[in-house]
Amino acid sequence: MIELSHVTKEYAGRGKALNRLSLRLDKGEFAFLTGHSGSGKSTTLRLIHMAESPSSGEVVVCGFSSGGLGSHEVWKLRRKVSHVFQDFRLLPGRTALENVAFALEVTGAPRHEVEPRSTRLLAQVGLAAKSSLPVHELSGGERQRVAIARAMSNEPLVLLADEPTGNLDERASRGIMELFRDLHAQGVTILMATHDLELVRAYPDLRHLELNQGELVFDSHAVVAGEA
């Protein structure tokens, strides 16, 4: 589903953000991606979303390779991979329903399906009663739920989450995590970057990947030499 092979990403004047990183997530996995600020978490997610290209190595996501990927192929990939951010990135001045509806409109959903599908998505994230509220009137946790509903509008196979609980209190963070768990149970592959190790420890059954200076230094699912 997701495979990075010897991926290096270098920025002019900033050096290497990733250094020969190799990792693989199979279909239906849920993994945390941790590491100090500057360790390469966000860069990894951007490469998987094909928002950037590696300096060397290859990224393969849902069968699409970073090597020679054209704009039309990137558009097709984005129908399969969605991204959720720490700062929500909602449309200001619009309602929760309008934010989700806009995502459906730009992906070409039939006009008569937009409102009912938007309503259903908001109901799935527990916001049916607040769909008509402007997003600035919602709490941080509620705004993140709108962002998740929007991200799920194209029924993606992969959900990337970049510090989605970073601006939330503990209760709201746990609510978002349970929502992710529900999506994972439906078959969505999830890679979630986070600095919150307490949150990671609360879900010991999930895979934990740790980056340091652009290299993978820990994988909780790595096979230990000598194990059968």
ABEGO torsion letter per residue (X at the ends): XBBBBGBBBBBBGAEBABBGBBBBBBBGBBBBBBEBBGAGAAAAAAAAAGABBBABEBBBBGGBBABGBBAAAAAAAAAABBBBBAAGGBBBGBBAAAAAAAAAAAAGBBAAAAAAAAAAAAAAAGAAAAAABBAAABBAAAAAAAAAAAAAAAGBABBBBBGAAAABBAAAAAAAAAAAAAAAAAGBBBBBBBABAAAAAABAABBBBBBBGGBBABBAABBBBGBX
